[in-house]
Amino acid sequence: MAVLRAERGVSRRELAAALGVHYQTIGYLERGEYSPSLHLALRIAGFFEVPVEVVFSLTPFPRLGSTS
């Protein structure tokens, strides 16, 4: 989600406002400290206009900068 935000120039606060959540929720999601409801996951994917699998996956995504 952080990569999508950066690509589109959207701050955590802007995304949070668009989704109707607290900006700290976005940080929790990006750090993997919080799992969104299905409704929120779909709203996030809709905001970025991508399939939900692009934002969320059952298998962990490699860390940014990782070579594996």
CHARMM-style PDB file with segment names, atoms N, HN, CA, C and O in Angstrom:
ATOM      1  N   MET     1       0.816  -1.179   0.000  1.00  0.00      PROA
ATOM      2  CA  MET     1       0.000   0.000   0.000  1.00  0.00      PROA
ATOM      3  C   MET     1       0.870   1.257   0.000  1.00  0.00      PROA
ATOM      4  O   MET     1       0.529   2.255  -0.635  1.00  0.00      PROA
ATOM      5  N   ALA     2       1.992   1.200   0.715  1.00  0.00      PROA
ATOM      6  HN  ALA     2       2.268   0.390   1.231  1.00  0.00      PROA
ATOM      7  CA  ALA     2       2.886   2.356   0.745  1.00  0.00      PROA
ATOM      8  C   ALA     2       3.409   2.678  -0.652  1.00  0.00      PROA
ATOM      9  O   ALA     2       3.548   3.845  -1.021  1.00  0.00      PROA
ATOM     10  N   VAL     3       3.696   1.626  -1.426  1.00  0.00      PROA
ATOM     11  HN  VAL     3       3.583   0.678  -1.126  1.00  0.00      PROA
ATOM     12  CA  VAL     3       4.195   1.834  -2.788  1.00  0.00      PROA
ATOM     13  C   VAL     3       3.110   2.484  -3.651  1.00  0.00      PROA
ATOM     14  O   VAL     3       3.387   3.419  -4.402  1.00  0.00      PROA
ATOM     15  N   LEU     4       1.891   1.992  -3.540  1.00  0.00      PROA
ATOM     16  HN  LEU     4       1.665   1.233  -2.930  1.00  0.00      PROA
ATOM     17  CA  LEU     4       0.788   2.590  -4.302  1.00  0.00      PROA
ATOM     18  C   LEU     4       0.591   4.052  -3.915  1.00  0.00      PROA
ATOM     19  O   LEU     4       0.378   4.905  -4.777  1.00  0.00      PROA
ATOM     20  N   ARG     5       0.663   4.335  -2.624  1.00  0.00      PROA
ATOM     21  HN  ARG     5       0.836   3.642  -1.924  1.00  0.00      PROA
ATOM     22  CA  ARG     5       0.514   5.721  -2.172  1.00  0.00      PROA
ATOM     23  C   ARG     5       1.610   6.603  -2.753  1.00  0.00      PROA
ATOM     24  O   ARG     5       1.346   7.699  -3.247  1.00  0.00      PROA
ATOM     25  N   ALA     6       2.857   6.103  -2.685  1.00  0.00      PROA
ATOM     26  HN  ALA     6       3.071   5.213  -2.283  1.00  0.00      PROA
ATOM     27  CA  ALA     6       3.993   6.879  -3.182  1.00  0.00      PROA
ATOM     28  C   ALA     6       3.875   7.124  -4.687  1.00  0.00      PROA
ATOM     29  O   ALA     6       4.128   8.233  -5.159  1.00  0.00      PROA
ATOM     30  N   GLU     7       3.493   6.094  -5.436  1.00  0.00      PROA
ATOM     31  HN  GLU     7       3.288   5.194  -5.053  1.00  0.00      PROA
ATOM     32  CA  GLU     7       3.345   6.234  -6.892  1.00  0.00      PROA
ATOM     33  C   GLU     7       2.314   7.292  -7.263  1.00  0.00      PROA
ATOM     34  O   GLU     7       2.442   7.981  -8.276  1.00  0.00      PROA
ATOM     35  N   ARG     8       1.294   7.406  -6.425  1.00  0.00      PROA
ATOM     36  HN  ARG     8       1.190   6.846  -5.603  1.00  0.00      PROA
ATOM     37  CA  ARG     8       0.210   8.334  -6.725  1.00  0.00      PROA
ATOM     38  C   ARG     8       0.313   9.654  -5.959  1.00  0.00      PROA
ATOM     39  O   ARG     8      -0.525  10.541  -6.120  1.00  0.00      PROA
ATOM     40  N   GLY     9       1.338   9.772  -5.133  1.00  0.00      PROA
ATOM     41  HN  GLY     9       2.019   9.051  -5.002  1.00  0.00      PROA
ATOM     42  CA  GLY     9       1.553  11.005  -4.388  1.00  0.00      PROA
ATOM     43  C   GLY     9       0.466  11.282  -3.358  1.00  0.00      PROA
ATOM     44  O   GLY     9       0.065  12.429  -3.161  1.00  0.00      PROA
ATOM     45  N   VAL    10      -0.010  10.220  -2.700  1.00  0.00      PROA
ATOM     46  HN  VAL    10       0.316   9.288  -2.860  1.00  0.00      PROA
ATOM     47  CA  VAL    10      -1.090  10.338  -1.719  1.00  0.00      PROA
ATOM     48  C   VAL    10      -0.500  10.140  -0.322  1.00  0.00      PROA
ATOM     49  O   VAL    10       0.202   9.158  -0.078  1.00  0.00      PROA
ATOM     50  N   SER    11      -0.781  11.060   0.588  1.00  0.00      PROA
ATOM     51  HN  SER    11      -1.351  11.858   0.391  1.00  0.00      PROA
ATOM     52  CA  SER    11      -0.291  10.920   1.958  1.00  0.00      PROA
ATOM     53  C   SER    11      -1.180   9.952   2.737  1.00  0.00      PROA
ATOM     54  O   SER    11      -2.282   9.613   2.305  1.00  0.00      PROA
ATOM     55  N   ARG    12      -0.682   9.519   3.884  1.00  0.00      PROA
ATOM     56  HN  ARG    12       0.213   9.795   4.235  1.00  0.00      PROA
ATOM     57  CA  ARG    12      -1.494   8.665   4.755  1.00  0.00      PROA
ATOM     58  C   ARG    12      -2.775   9.391   5.162  1.00  0.00      PROA
ATOM     59  O   ARG    12      -3.854   8.799   5.178  1.00  0.00      PROA
ATOM     60  N   ARG    13      -2.648  10.650   5.484  1.00  0.00      PROA
ATOM     61  HN  ARG    13      -1.772  11.131   5.471  1.00  0.00      PROA
ATOM     62  CA  ARG    13      -3.829  11.423   5.899  1.00  0.00      PROA
ATOM     63  C   ARG    13      -4.847  11.549   4.765  1.00  0.00      PROA
ATOM     64  O   ARG    13      -6.051  11.447   5.002  1.00  0.00      PROA
ATOM     65  N   GLU    14      -4.381  11.767   3.550  1.00  0.00      PROA
ATOM     66  HN  GLU    14      -3.404  11.850   3.357  1.00  0.00      PROA
ATOM     67  CA  GLU    14      -5.289  11.880   2.402  1.00  0.00      PROA
ATOM     68  C   GLU    14      -6.013  10.561   2.153  1.00  0.00      PROA
ATOM     69  O   GLU    14      -7.222  10.542   1.922  1.00  0.00      PROA
ATOM     70  N   LEU    15      -5.269   9.464   2.201  1.00  0.00      PROA
ATOM     71  HN  LEU    15      -4.287   9.480   2.389  1.00  0.00      PROA
ATOM     72  CA  LEU    15      -5.882   8.153   1.996  1.00  0.00      PROA
ATOM     73  C   LEU    15      -6.885   7.862   3.098  1.00  0.00      PROA
ATOM     74  O   LEU    15      -7.992   7.394   2.832  1.00  0.00      PROA
ATOM     75  N   ALA    16      -6.497   8.137   4.331  1.00  0.00      PROA
ATOM     76  HN  ALA    16      -5.597   8.517   4.547  1.00  0.00      PROA
ATOM     77  CA  ALA    16      -7.395   7.905   5.461  1.00  0.00      PROA
ATOM     78  C   ALA    16      -8.681   8.704   5.317  1.00  0.00      PROA
ATOM     79  O   ALA    16      -9.770   8.183   5.561  1.00  0.00      PROA
ATOM     80  N   ALA    17      -8.561   9.961   4.925  1.00  0.00      PROA
ATOM     81  HN  ALA    17      -7.676  10.384   4.728  1.00  0.00      PROA
ATOM     82  CA  ALA    17      -9.749  10.799   4.754  1.00  0.00      PROA
ATOM     83  C   ALA    17     -10.656  10.249   3.654  1.00  0.00      PROA
ATOM     84  O   ALA    17     -11.879  10.245   3.795  1.00  0.00      PROA
ATOM     85  N   ALA    18     -10.060   9.790   2.572  1.00  0.00      PROA
ATOM     86  HN  ALA    18      -9.066   9.793   2.458  1.00  0.00      PROA
ATOM     87  CA  ALA    18     -10.846   9.242   1.459  1.00  0.00      PROA
ATOM     88  C   ALA    18     -11.568   7.963   1.862  1.00  0.00      PROA
ATOM     89  O   ALA    18     -12.652   7.667   1.358  1.00  0.00      PROA
ATOM     90  N   LEU    19     -10.952   7.199   2.786  1.00  0.00      PROA
ATOM     91  HN  LEU    19     -10.072   7.440   3.195  1.00  0.00      PROA
ATOM     92  CA  LEU    19     -11.532   5.925   3.202  1.00  0.00      PROA
ATOM     93  C   LEU    19     -12.398   6.050   4.447  1.00  0.00      PROA
ATOM     94  O   LEU    19     -13.124   5.120   4.797  1.00  0.00      PROA
ATOM     95  N   GLY    20     -12.325   7.194   5.115  1.00  0.00      PROA
ATOM     96  HN  GLY    20     -11.735   7.949   4.831  1.00  0.00      PROA
ATOM     97  CA  GLY    20     -13.107   7.386   6.321  1.00  0.00      PROA
ATOM     98  C   GLY    20     -12.547   6.658   7.531  1.00  0.00      PROA
ATOM     99  O   GLY    20     -13.301   6.206   8.393  1.00  0.00      PROA
ATOM    100  N   VAL    21     -11.199   6.543   7.597  1.00  0.00      PROA
ATOM    101  HN  VAL    21     -10.587   6.911   6.897  1.00  0.00      PROA
ATOM    102  CA  VAL    21     -10.546   5.906   8.741  1.00  0.00      PROA
ATOM    103  C   VAL    21      -9.528   6.888   9.320  1.00  0.00      PROA
ATOM    104  O   VAL    21      -9.213   7.904   8.700  1.00  0.00      PROA
ATOM    105  N   HSD    22      -9.021   6.582  10.499  1.00  0.00      PROA
ATOM    106  HN  HSD    22      -9.276   5.757  11.003  1.00  0.00      PROA
ATOM    107  CA  HSD    22      -7.990   7.405  11.125  1.00  0.00      PROA
ATOM    108  C   HSD    22      -6.678   7.202  10.375  1.00  0.00      PROA
ATOM    109  O   HSD    22      -6.400   6.098   9.906  1.00  0.00      PROA
ATOM    110  N   TYR    23      -5.874   8.246  10.258  1.00  0.00      PROA
ATOM    111  HN  TYR    23      -6.099   9.143  10.639  1.00  0.00      PROA
ATOM    112  CA  TYR    23      -4.629   8.120   9.499  1.00  0.00      PROA
ATOM    113  C   TYR    23      -3.679   7.086  10.100  1.00  0.00      PROA
ATOM    114  O   TYR    23      -2.881   6.487   9.378  1.00  0.00      PROA
ATOM    115  N   GLN    24      -3.756   6.871  11.412  1.00  0.00      PROA
ATOM    116  HN  GLN    24      -4.404   7.357  11.999  1.00  0.00      PROA
ATOM    117  CA  GLN    24      -2.889   5.859  12.018  1.00  0.00      PROA
ATOM    118  C   GLN    24      -3.250   4.453  11.539  1.00  0.00      PROA
ATOM    119  O   GLN    24      -2.395   3.569  11.508  1.00  0.00      PROA
ATOM    120  N   THR    25      -4.502   4.249  11.171  1.00  0.00      PROA
ATOM    121  HN  THR    25      -5.197   4.967  11.197  1.00  0.00      PROA
ATOM    122  CA  THR    25      -4.920   2.950  10.635  1.00  0.00      PROA
ATOM    123  C   THR    25      -4.123   2.618   9.384  1.00  0.00      PROA
ATOM    124  O   THR    25      -3.746   1.465   9.178  1.00  0.00      PROA
ATOM    125  N   ILE    26      -3.866   3.606   8.556  1.00  0.00      PROA
ATOM    126  HN  ILE    26      -4.173   4.543   8.724  1.00  0.00      PROA
ATOM    127  CA  ILE    26      -3.097   3.387   7.329  1.00  0.00      PROA
ATOM    128  C   ILE    26      -1.685   2.929   7.689  1.00  0.00      PROA
ATOM    129  O   ILE    26      -1.155   2.012   7.062  1.00  0.00      PROA
ATOM    130  N   GLY    27      -1.078   3.552   8.682  1.00  0.00      PROA
ATOM    131  HN  GLY    27      -1.508   4.298   9.192  1.00  0.00      PROA
ATOM    132  CA  GLY    27       0.250   3.136   9.132  1.00  0.00      PROA
ATOM    133  C   GLY    27       0.251   1.714   9.647  1.00  0.00      PROA
ATOM    134  O   GLY    27       1.152   0.936   9.334  1.00  0.00      PROA
ATOM    135  N   TYR    28      -0.761   1.368  10.443  1.00  0.00      PROA
ATOM    136  HN  TYR    28      -1.493   2.000  10.698  1.00  0.00      PROA
ATOM    137  CA  TYR    28      -0.868  -0.003  10.964  1.00  0.00      PROA
ATOM    138  C   TYR    28      -0.986  -1.007   9.820  1.00  0.00      PROA
ATOM    139  O   TYR    28      -0.349  -2.061   9.845  1.00  0.00      PROA
ATOM    140  N   LEU    29      -1.792  -0.682   8.832  1.00  0.00      PROA
ATOM    141  HN  LEU    29      -2.309   0.174   8.812  1.00  0.00      PROA
ATOM    142  CA  LEU    29      -1.957  -1.568   7.683  1.00  0.00      PROA
ATOM    143  C   LEU    29      -0.640  -1.733   6.931  1.00  0.00      PROA
ATOM    144  O   LEU    29      -0.263  -2.846   6.564  1.00  0.00      PROA
ATOM    145  N   GLU    30       0.049  -0.632   6.706  1.00  0.00      PROA
ATOM    146  HN  GLU    30      -0.257   0.272   7.003  1.00  0.00      PROA
ATOM    147  CA  GLU    30       1.289  -0.687   5.935  1.00  0.00      PROA
ATOM    148  C   GLU    30       2.386  -1.458   6.662  1.00  0.00      PROA
ATOM    149  O   GLU    30       3.234  -2.076   6.018  1.00  0.00      PROA
ATOM    150  N   ARG    31       2.384  -1.430   7.969  1.00  0.00      PROA
ATOM    151  HN  ARG    31       1.695  -0.928   8.492  1.00  0.00      PROA
ATOM    152  CA  ARG    31       3.388  -2.165   8.747  1.00  0.00      PROA
ATOM    153  C   ARG    31       2.969  -3.601   9.039  1.00  0.00      PROA
ATOM    154  O   ARG    31       3.734  -4.358   9.636  1.00  0.00      PROA
ATOM    155  N   GLY    32       1.771  -3.983   8.628  1.00  0.00      PROA
ATOM    156  HN  GLY    32       1.149  -3.368   8.143  1.00  0.00      PROA
ATOM    157  CA  GLY    32       1.292  -5.334   8.866  1.00  0.00      PROA
ATOM    158  C   GLY    32       0.847  -5.569  10.296  1.00  0.00      PROA
ATOM    159  O   GLY    32       0.758  -6.715  10.737  1.00  0.00      PROA
ATOM    160  N   GLU    33       0.565  -4.495  11.027  1.00  0.00      PROA
ATOM    161  HN  GLU    33       0.637  -3.565  10.668  1.00  0.00      PROA
ATOM    162  CA  GLU    33       0.141  -4.603  12.419  1.00  0.00      PROA
ATOM    163  C   GLU    33      -1.373  -4.714  12.556  1.00  0.00      PROA
ATOM    164  O   GLU    33      -1.892  -4.878  13.660  1.00  0.00      PROA
ATOM    165  N   TYR    34      -2.074  -4.624  11.440  1.00  0.00      PROA
ATOM    166  HN  TYR    34      -1.653  -4.490  10.543  1.00  0.00      PROA
ATOM    167  CA  TYR    34      -3.530  -4.639  11.449  1.00  0.00      PROA
ATOM    168  C   TYR    34      -4.009  -5.253  10.152  1.00  0.00      PROA
ATOM    169  O   TYR    34      -3.506  -4.920   9.079  1.00  0.00      PROA
ATOM    170  N   SER    35      -4.985  -6.155  10.241  1.00  0.00      PROA
ATOM    171  HN  SER    35      -5.395  -6.426  11.112  1.00  0.00      PROA
ATOM    172  CA  SER    35      -5.590  -6.740   9.049  1.00  0.00      PROA
ATOM    173  C   SER    35      -6.946  -6.068   8.832  1.00  0.00      PROA
ATOM    174  O   SER    35      -7.769  -6.019   9.746  1.00  0.00      PROA
ATOM    175  N   PRO    36      -7.174  -5.557   7.643  1.00  0.00      PROA
ATOM    176  CA  PRO    36      -8.420  -4.839   7.394  1.00  0.00      PROA
ATOM    177  C   PRO    36      -9.604  -5.792   7.254  1.00  0.00      PROA
ATOM    178  O   PRO    36      -9.442  -6.973   6.949  1.00  0.00      PROA
ATOM    179  N   SER    37     -10.777  -5.256   7.480  1.00  0.00      PROA
ATOM    180  HN  SER    37     -10.908  -4.296   7.727  1.00  0.00      PROA
ATOM    181  CA  SER    37     -11.989  -6.006   7.160  1.00  0.00      PROA
ATOM    182  C   SER    37     -12.053  -6.157   5.642  1.00  0.00      PROA
ATOM    183  O   SER    37     -11.373  -5.439   4.909  1.00  0.00      PROA
ATOM    184  N   LEU    38     -12.855  -7.073   5.189  1.00  0.00      PROA
ATOM    185  HN  LEU    38     -13.407  -7.657   5.784  1.00  0.00      PROA
ATOM    186  CA  LEU    38     -13.033  -7.240   3.743  1.00  0.00      PROA
ATOM    187  C   LEU    38     -13.551  -5.953   3.130  1.00  0.00      PROA
ATOM    188  O   LEU    38     -13.109  -5.550   2.054  1.00  0.00      PROA
ATOM    189  N   HSD    39     -14.478  -5.312   3.806  1.00  0.00      PROA
ATOM    190  HN  HSD    39     -14.837  -5.639   4.681  1.00  0.00      PROA
ATOM    191  CA  HSD    39     -15.050  -4.061   3.306  1.00  0.00      PROA
ATOM    192  C   HSD    39     -13.969  -2.993   3.129  1.00  0.00      PROA
ATOM    193  O   HSD    39     -13.921  -2.321   2.098  1.00  0.00      PROA
ATOM    194  N   LEU    40     -13.104  -2.836   4.132  1.00  0.00      PROA
ATOM    195  HN  LEU    40     -13.143  -3.382   4.970  1.00  0.00      PROA
ATOM    196  CA  LEU    40     -12.036  -1.841   4.029  1.00  0.00      PROA
ATOM    197  C   LEU    40     -11.030  -2.234   2.953  1.00  0.00      PROA
ATOM    198  O   LEU    40     -10.573  -1.374   2.199  1.00  0.00      PROA
ATOM    199  N   ALA    41     -10.678  -3.512   2.867  1.00  0.00      PROA
ATOM    200  HN  ALA    41     -11.049  -4.210   3.479  1.00  0.00      PROA
ATOM    201  CA  ALA    41      -9.732  -3.969   1.841  1.00  0.00      PROA
ATOM    202  C   ALA    41     -10.262  -3.660   0.445  1.00  0.00      PROA
ATOM    203  O   ALA    41      -9.514  -3.210  -0.423  1.00  0.00      PROA
ATOM    204  N   LEU    42     -11.535  -3.898   0.236  1.00  0.00      PROA
ATOM    205  HN  LEU    42     -12.143  -4.263   0.941  1.00  0.00      PROA
ATOM    206  CA  LEU    42     -12.133  -3.609  -1.077  1.00  0.00      PROA
ATOM    207  C   LEU    42     -12.177  -2.110  -1.355  1.00  0.00      PROA
ATOM    208  O   LEU    42     -11.983  -1.683  -2.493  1.00  0.00      PROA
ATOM    209  N   ARG    43     -12.431  -1.316  -0.325  1.00  0.00      PROA
ATOM    210  HN  ARG    43     -12.588  -1.663   0.599  1.00  0.00      PROA
ATOM    211  CA  ARG    43     -12.436   0.144  -0.504  1.00  0.00      PROA
ATOM    212  C   ARG    43     -11.034   0.657  -0.842  1.00  0.00      PROA
ATOM    213  O   ARG    43     -10.880   1.554  -1.670  1.00  0.00      PROA
ATOM    214  N   ILE    44     -10.016   0.084  -0.198  1.00  0.00      PROA
ATOM    215  HN  ILE    44     -10.141  -0.645   0.474  1.00  0.00      PROA
ATOM    216  CA  ILE    44      -8.636   0.487  -0.495  1.00  0.00      PROA
ATOM    217  C   ILE    44      -8.298   0.143  -1.944  1.00  0.00      PROA
ATOM    218  O   ILE    44      -7.765   0.977  -2.676  1.00  0.00      PROA
ATOM    219  N   ALA    45      -8.608  -1.078  -2.351  1.00  0.00      PROA
ATOM    220  HN  ALA    45      -9.041  -1.755  -1.756  1.00  0.00      PROA
ATOM    221  CA  ALA    45      -8.352  -1.486  -3.740  1.00  0.00      PROA
ATOM    222  C   ALA    45      -9.116  -0.596  -4.710  1.00  0.00      PROA
ATOM    223  O   ALA    45      -8.588  -0.203  -5.749  1.00  0.00      PROA
ATOM    224  N   GLY    46     -10.349  -0.283  -4.370  1.00  0.00      PROA
ATOM    225  HN  GLY    46     -10.778  -0.602  -3.525  1.00  0.00      PROA
ATOM    226  CA  GLY    46     -11.140   0.604  -5.226  1.00  0.00      PROA
ATOM    227  C   GLY    46     -10.542   1.991  -5.324  1.00  0.00      PROA
ATOM    228  O   GLY    46     -10.540   2.592  -6.398  1.00  0.00      PROA
ATOM    229  N   PHE    47     -10.037   2.505  -4.224  1.00  0.00      PROA
ATOM    230  HN  PHE    47     -10.039   2.017  -3.351  1.00  0.00      PROA
ATOM    231  CA  PHE    47      -9.407   3.830  -4.234  1.00  0.00      PROA
ATOM    232  C   PHE    47      -8.249   3.862  -5.223  1.00  0.00      PROA
ATOM    233  O   PHE    47      -8.094   4.816  -5.986  1.00  0.00      PROA
ATOM    234  N   PHE    48      -7.431   2.797  -5.197  1.00  0.00      PROA
ATOM    235  HN  PHE    48      -7.557   2.022  -4.577  1.00  0.00      PROA
ATOM    236  CA  PHE    48      -6.267   2.741  -6.088  1.00  0.00      PROA
ATOM    237  C   PHE    48      -6.602   2.179  -7.466  1.00  0.00      PROA
ATOM    238  O   PHE    48      -5.748   2.146  -8.352  1.00  0.00      PROA
ATOM    239  N   GLU    49      -7.841   1.740  -7.644  1.00  0.00      PROA
ATOM    240  HN  GLU    49      -8.535   1.767  -6.924  1.00  0.00      PROA
ATOM    241  CA  GLU    49      -8.319   1.189  -8.919  1.00  0.00      PROA
ATOM    242  C   GLU    49      -7.482  -0.006  -9.362  1.00  0.00      PROA
ATOM    243  O   GLU    49      -7.058  -0.100 -10.514  1.00  0.00      PROA
ATOM    244  N   VAL    50      -7.256  -0.922  -8.411  1.00  0.00      PROA
ATOM    245  HN  VAL    50      -7.601  -0.846  -7.475  1.00  0.00      PROA
ATOM    246  CA  VAL    50      -6.510  -2.155  -8.686  1.00  0.00      PROA
ATOM    247  C   VAL    50      -7.276  -3.312  -8.055  1.00  0.00      PROA
ATOM    248  O   VAL    50      -8.089  -3.090  -7.159  1.00  0.00      PROA
ATOM    249  N   PRO    51      -7.031  -4.556  -8.507  1.00  0.00      PROA
ATOM    250  CA  PRO    51      -7.641  -5.707  -7.840  1.00  0.00      PROA
ATOM    251  C   PRO    51      -7.142  -5.791  -6.395  1.00  0.00      PROA
ATOM    252  O   PRO    51      -6.015  -5.392  -6.101  1.00  0.00      PROA
ATOM    253  N   VAL    52      -7.964  -6.298  -5.513  1.00  0.00      PROA
ATOM    254  HN  VAL    52      -8.880  -6.621  -5.752  1.00  0.00      PROA
ATOM    255  CA  VAL    52      -7.611  -6.385  -4.106  1.00  0.00      PROA
ATOM    256  C   VAL    52      -6.330  -7.193  -3.894  1.00  0.00      PROA
ATOM    257  O   VAL    52      -5.598  -6.937  -2.937  1.00  0.00      PROA
ATOM    258  N   GLU    53      -6.044  -8.163  -4.767  1.00  0.00      PROA
ATOM    259  HN  GLU    53      -6.639  -8.372  -5.543  1.00  0.00      PROA
ATOM    260  CA  GLU    53      -4.843  -8.984  -4.650  1.00  0.00      PROA
ATOM    261  C   GLU    53      -3.562  -8.179  -4.870  1.00  0.00      PROA
ATOM    262  O   GLU    53      -2.485  -8.600  -4.447  1.00  0.00      PROA
ATOM    263  N   VAL    54      -3.672  -7.038  -5.520  1.00  0.00      PROA
ATOM    264  HN  VAL    54      -4.546  -6.695  -5.863  1.00  0.00      PROA
ATOM    265  CA  VAL    54      -2.501  -6.180  -5.718  1.00  0.00      PROA
ATOM    266  C   VAL    54      -2.099  -5.530  -4.392  1.00  0.00      PROA
ATOM    267  O   VAL    54      -0.921  -5.256  -4.162  1.00  0.00      PROA
ATOM    268  N   VAL    55      -3.069  -5.289  -3.536  1.00  0.00      PROA
ATOM    269  HN  VAL    55      -4.025  -5.511  -3.723  1.00  0.00      PROA
ATOM    270  CA  VAL    55      -2.807  -4.623  -2.266  1.00  0.00      PROA
ATOM    271  C   VAL    55      -2.599  -5.623  -1.135  1.00  0.00      PROA
ATOM    272  O   VAL    55      -1.754  -5.411  -0.266  1.00  0.00      PROA
ATOM    273  N   PHE    56      -3.374  -6.722  -1.141  1.00  0.00      PROA
ATOM    274  HN  PHE    56      -4.061  -6.895  -1.847  1.00  0.00      PROA
ATOM    275  CA  PHE    56      -3.346  -7.694  -0.053  1.00  0.00      PROA
ATOM    276  C   PHE    56      -3.167  -9.093  -0.612  1.00  0.00      PROA
ATOM    277  O   PHE    56      -3.676  -9.419  -1.685  1.00  0.00      PROA
ATOM    278  N   SER    57      -2.430  -9.923   0.136  1.00  0.00      PROA
ATOM    279  HN  SER    57      -2.017  -9.658   1.007  1.00  0.00      PROA
ATOM    280  CA  SER    57      -2.177 -11.291  -0.292  1.00  0.00      PROA
ATOM    281  C   SER    57      -2.057 -12.192   0.932  1.00  0.00      PROA
ATOM    282  O   SER    57      -1.695 -11.726   2.012  1.00  0.00      PROA
ATOM    283  N   LEU    58      -2.357 -13.470   0.772  1.00  0.00      PROA
ATOM    284  HN  LEU    58      -2.652 -13.848  -0.106  1.00  0.00      PROA
ATOM    285  CA  LEU    58      -2.181 -14.419   1.873  1.00  0.00      PROA
ATOM    286  C   LEU    58      -0.714 -14.732   2.118  1.00  0.00      PROA
ATOM    287  O   LEU    58      -0.329 -15.067   3.238  1.00  0.00      PROA
ATOM    288  N   THR    59       0.113 -14.623   1.072  1.00  0.00      PROA
ATOM    289  HN  THR    59      -0.200 -14.351   0.162  1.00  0.00      PROA
ATOM    290  CA  THR    59       1.550 -14.829   1.238  1.00  0.00      PROA
ATOM    291  C   THR    59       2.213 -13.463   1.353  1.00  0.00      PROA
ATOM    292  O   THR    59       1.840 -12.527   0.645  1.00  0.00      PROA
ATOM    293  N   PRO    60       3.195 -13.347   2.242  1.00  0.00      PROA
ATOM    294  CA  PRO    60       3.846 -12.041   2.433  1.00  0.00      PROA
ATOM    295  C   PRO    60       4.546 -11.567   1.171  1.00  0.00      PROA
ATOM    296  O   PRO    60       5.142 -12.356   0.437  1.00  0.00      PROA
ATOM    297  N   PHE    61       4.465 -10.286   0.938  1.00  0.00      PROA
ATOM    298  HN  PHE    61       3.981  -9.645   1.534  1.00  0.00      PROA
ATOM    299  CA  PHE    61       5.214  -9.684  -0.155  1.00  0.00      PROA
ATOM    300  C   PHE    61       6.651  -9.502   0.309  1.00  0.00      PROA
ATOM    301  O   PHE    61       6.882  -9.262   1.494  1.00  0.00      PROA
ATOM    302  N   PRO    62       7.644  -9.611  -0.610  1.00  0.00      PROA
ATOM    303  CA  PRO    62       9.021  -9.345  -0.193  1.00  0.00      PROA
ATOM    304  C   PRO    62       9.153  -7.881   0.245  1.00  0.00      PROA
ATOM    305  O   PRO    62       8.476  -7.000  -0.285  1.00  0.00      PROA
ATOM    306  N   ARG    63      10.023  -7.643   1.207  1.00  0.00      PROA
ATOM    307  HN  ARG    63      10.573  -8.359   1.637  1.00  0.00      PROA
ATOM    308  CA  ARG    63      10.255  -6.272   1.668  1.00  0.00      PROA
ATOM    309  C   ARG    63      10.850  -5.455   0.535  1.00  0.00      PROA
ATOM    310  O   ARG    63      11.576  -5.982  -0.309  1.00  0.00      PROA
ATOM    311  N   LEU    64      10.542  -4.171   0.519  1.00  0.00      PROA
ATOM    312  HN  LEU    64       9.952  -3.743   1.204  1.00  0.00      PROA
ATOM    313  CA  LEU    64      11.119  -3.286  -0.502  1.00  0.00      PROA
ATOM    314  C   LEU    64      12.629  -3.319  -0.388  1.00  0.00      PROA
ATOM    315  O   LEU    64      13.177  -3.257   0.713  1.00  0.00      PROA
ATOM    316  N   GLY    65      13.303  -3.414  -1.521  1.00  0.00      PROA
ATOM    317  HN  GLY    65      12.859  -3.464  -2.416  1.00  0.00      PROA
ATOM    318  CA  GLY    65      14.753  -3.464  -1.535  1.00  0.00      PROA
ATOM    319  C   GLY    65      15.316  -4.855  -1.344  1.00  0.00      PROA
ATOM    320  O   GLY    65      16.530  -5.047  -1.416  1.00  0.00      PROA
ATOM    321  N   SER    66      14.452  -5.833  -1.101  1.00  0.00      PROA
ATOM    322  HN  SER    66      13.466  -5.677  -1.042  1.00  0.00      PROA
ATOM    323  CA  SER    66      14.906  -7.204  -0.900  1.00  0.00      PROA
ATOM    324  C   SER    66      15.259  -7.814  -2.244  1.00  0.00      PROA
ATOM    325  O   SER    66      14.594  -7.549  -3.245  1.00  0.00      PROA
ATOM    326  N   THR    67      16.306  -8.631  -2.268  1.00  0.00      PROA
ATOM    327  HN  THR    67      16.846  -8.846  -1.455  1.00  0.00      PROA
ATOM    328  CA  THR    67      16.715  -9.277  -3.512  1.00  0.00      PROA
ATOM    329  C   THR    67      16.132 -10.668  -3.652  1.00  0.00      PROA
ATOM    330  O   THR    67      16.327 -11.313  -4.682  1.00  0.00      PROA
ATOM    331  N   SER    68      15.412 -11.155  -2.633  1.00  0.00      PROA
ATOM    332  HN  SER    68      15.253 -10.631  -1.795  1.00  0.00      PROA
ATOM    333  CA  SER    68      14.839 -12.500  -2.724  1.00  0.00      PROA
ATOM    334  C   SER    68      13.417 -12.472  -3.176  1.00  0.00      PROA
ATOM    335  OT1 SER    68      12.789 -13.523  -3.305  1.00  0.00      PROA
TER     336      SER     68
END
